[in-house]
Amino acid sequence: LKGPWKATLVMRWALGPVESFLKTEEQISIIFAIGFVVVLTLVSGLITNRIISKPLEALAFAMRDVEKGDLSRRVPVDTVDEVGRLLQGFNRMLERLSKADAQIRAFNQRLAAEIEKATHDLSEKNATLAQLNRLMNDMRRDNASKVRLATLGQLAARSGPGAWRAVSRYAS
């Protein structure tokens, strides 16, 4: 068989069943993808809640307790990730605050005791000073009276018997 041969092949297929199958597969793929995204979202939400939200919520509750003055409060650390390190840092900070608070309270107690002692000593010294002031005033009055009598006596001795009567009236 020599020569160039030319041929034409004509084939006809009905694509209706194939298109129907492809549409069904496309719908199944879309439903599967939506389901997968929903499941993935739920799983990631649960993981986020367990790993991040719960420890941060525990930290928030602990911070409220510390705000109210409870420095003994600690947050349990379950992980070694960033959140775990944050919780460990919070607990270390509370430990240092507790120690500082204890030192401040001890210092305040010592200071209050010293103030009480100084106040007591000052009260005793004030009482002694008041007593000395009364004695000094009594001595001044007594001394003034004696000086007046001595002056009158000197005056009477110089003046004679008539002056003595005037002095005795003045002295009484």
C-alpha positions as CSV (number, residue, x, y, z in Angstrom):
1,L,0.0,0.0,0.0
2,K,1.8,2.9,-1.3
3,G,1.0,6.5,-1.2
4,P,-0.3,8.9,1.3
5,W,-3.4,7.9,3.0
6,K,-5.9,10.2,4.4
7,A,-8.5,9.2,6.8
8,T,-11.0,10.8,9.0
9,L,-12.3,9.3,12.2
10,V,-15.6,10.6,13.6
11,M,-16.6,9.6,17.1
12,R,-19.7,10.8,18.9
13,W,-20.4,10.4,22.5
14,A,-23.2,11.6,24.7
15,L,-21.7,13.7,27.6
16,G,-24.9,13.9,29.6
17,P,-24.0,11.1,32.0
18,V,-20.4,12.4,32.4
19,E,-21.6,15.9,33.1
20,S,-24.2,14.6,35.6
21,F,-21.5,12.5,37.3
22,L,-19.1,15.6,37.5
23,K,-21.9,17.8,39.0
24,T,-22.6,15.1,41.6
25,E,-18.9,14.9,42.4
26,E,-18.6,18.7,42.6
27,Q,-21.5,18.9,45.0
28,I,-20.1,16.1,47.2
29,S,-16.7,17.8,47.2
30,I,-18.3,21.1,48.2
31,I,-20.2,19.5,51.0
32,F,-17.1,17.6,52.2
33,A,-15.0,20.8,52.1
34,I,-17.6,22.7,54.1
35,G,-17.8,19.8,56.6
36,F,-14.1,19.7,56.9
37,V,-13.8,23.4,57.5
38,V,-16.5,23.3,60.2
39,V,-14.8,20.3,61.9
40,L,-11.4,22.0,61.6
41,T,-12.8,25.2,63.0
42,L,-14.4,23.3,66.0
43,V,-11.2,21.4,66.7
44,S,-9.0,24.5,66.5
45,G,-11.5,26.3,68.8
46,L,-11.4,23.5,71.3
47,I,-7.6,23.4,71.2
48,T,-7.4,27.2,71.5
49,N,-9.8,27.1,74.4
50,R,-7.9,24.4,76.2
51,I,-4.4,25.7,75.5
52,I,-4.9,29.5,75.7
53,S,-8.3,30.5,77.0
54,K,-8.5,28.4,80.1
55,P,-5.1,29.3,81.4
56,L,-5.6,33.0,80.7
57,E,-9.0,32.8,82.4
58,A,-7.3,31.2,85.5
59,L,-4.8,34.0,85.3
60,A,-7.5,36.7,85.2
61,F,-9.3,35.1,88.3
62,A,-5.9,35.0,90.1
63,M,-5.3,38.7,89.3
64,R,-8.7,39.6,90.7
65,D,-7.9,37.7,93.9
66,V,-4.5,39.5,94.1
67,E,-6.3,42.8,93.5
68,K,-8.4,42.0,96.6
69,G,-5.2,41.4,98.6
70,D,-4.7,37.6,98.4
71,L,-1.0,37.4,97.7
72,S,-0.9,33.7,98.5
73,R,-2.9,32.9,95.3
74,R,-1.0,31.0,92.6
75,V,-2.0,29.8,89.1
76,P,-1.4,26.2,88.2
77,V,1.1,25.8,85.3
78,D,0.3,22.8,83.0
79,T,2.3,23.7,79.9
80,V,5.7,24.9,78.9
81,D,4.7,27.1,76.0
82,E,4.3,30.9,76.0
83,V,1.2,30.8,78.2
84,G,3.0,28.5,80.7
85,R,5.9,30.9,80.9
86,L,3.5,33.7,81.4
87,L,1.9,31.9,84.3
88,Q,5.3,30.9,85.8
89,G,6.3,34.6,85.6
90,F,3.1,35.6,87.3
91,N,3.6,33.1,90.1
92,R,7.3,34.2,90.6
93,M,6.1,37.9,90.7
94,L,3.5,37.0,93.4
95,E,6.2,35.1,95.4
96,R,8.4,38.2,95.4
97,L,5.4,40.4,96.2
98,S,4.5,38.1,99.1
99,K,8.1,38.3,100.5
100,A,8.2,42.1,100.1
101,D,4.7,42.3,101.8
102,A,5.9,40.2,104.7
103,Q,9.0,42.3,105.1
104,I,7.0,45.5,105.0
105,R,4.5,44.1,107.6
106,A,7.4,43.1,109.9
107,F,9.0,46.5,109.5
108,N,5.6,48.2,110.2
109,Q,5.2,46.1,113.4
110,R,8.7,47.0,114.5
111,L,8.1,50.6,113.7
112,A,4.8,50.6,115.6
113,A,6.4,49.0,118.6
114,E,9.2,51.6,118.5
115,I,6.7,54.4,118.1
116,E,4.6,53.0,121.0
117,K,7.8,52.8,123.2
118,A,8.8,56.3,122.2
119,T,5.3,57.6,122.9
120,H,5.3,56.0,126.3
121,D,8.8,57.4,127.1
122,L,7.7,60.8,125.9
123,S,4.5,60.6,128.1
124,E,6.6,59.7,131.1
125,K,9.0,62.6,130.4
126,N,6.1,65.0,129.9
127,A,4.6,63.9,133.2
128,T,8.0,64.4,134.9
129,L,8.4,67.8,133.2
130,A,4.9,68.8,134.4
131,Q,5.8,67.8,137.9
132,L,9.1,69.7,137.8
133,N,7.3,72.8,136.4
134,R,4.8,72.6,139.4
135,L,7.7,72.3,141.8
136,M,9.6,75.2,140.1
137,N,6.4,77.4,140.3
138,D,6.0,76.5,143.9
139,M,9.6,77.3,144.6
140,R,9.3,80.7,142.8
141,R,6.2,81.6,144.8
142,D,8.0,80.5,148.0
143,N,11.2,82.4,147.0
144,A,9.2,85.5,146.1
145,S,7.5,85.4,149.4
146,K,10.8,85.0,151.2
147,V,12.5,87.8,149.2
148,R,9.5,90.1,150.0
149,L,9.8,89.2,153.8
150,A,13.5,89.7,153.7
151,T,13.2,93.1,152.0
152,L,10.5,94.1,154.4
153,G,12.7,93.0,157.3
154,Q,15.6,95.1,156.0
155,L,13.4,98.0,155.5
156,A,12.0,97.7,159.0
157,A,15.4,97.4,160.5
158,R,16.5,100.6,158.9
159,S,13.4,102.6,159.7
160,G,12.7,102.0,163.3
161,P,9.7,101.0,165.4
162,G,7.1,103.0,163.5
163,A,8.1,101.5,160.2
164,W,7.7,98.0,161.7
165,R,4.0,98.5,162.1
166,A,3.6,99.6,158.4
167,V,5.7,96.7,157.3
168,S,3.7,94.2,159.3
169,R,0.5,95.5,157.8
170,Y,2.1,95.2,154.3
171,A,3.4,91.7,155.0
172,S,0.0,90.4,155.9
